[in-house]
């Protein structure tokens, strides 16, 4: 995989996602602000993580992106799943991805409004809002990231013929660790999903059952970059 292949994949993605663009976090004031907000639980947000705010995909730097085309292809393929899912369900994707924590906003606002009228109800609303800010399981975020990381595993397999244990360990860490705010609390269920996903990649059912994956495999075949 070289930079020319990566540019071709960008063009392929642009044909599916109107307005698709790449952005560089080190050049964005908004991303730097988000990096500061997220620093307590994801201090590497600006330097190692790629983030999609459809239709734009933010990589840490242009050098990061162009310096390793194969690695960037796998990341962009992951983010492309998010782009396509957002295209199909724009409101639900955005809301469910940041739930339940996002529910804190209306509850805190309600508490502030009630403070002028009913003190006890205000305290209840504030309390519920603060509770929502906790690191609770996030079923929506887990669902969307499972789709994205299934692509990460698949793209790695299609390019290299294997899914290293280090790849699985890294994915497991994302679901159970603080970078995604402890979005999954079930390690055994996550391991079952990893096993099932790897089987579906190896036997071809993943690419055959969902166009989001099948299109990427066809792209790789068209560029002569896979034997799958």
Helices and strands as residue ranges (DSSP letters): H 3-16, E 21-24, G 25-27, H 29-38, E 51-53, E 56-59, H 62-67, H 69-88, H 90-98, H 103-114, H 119-132, H 139-160, H 165-176, H 187-202, H 205-209, H 211-222
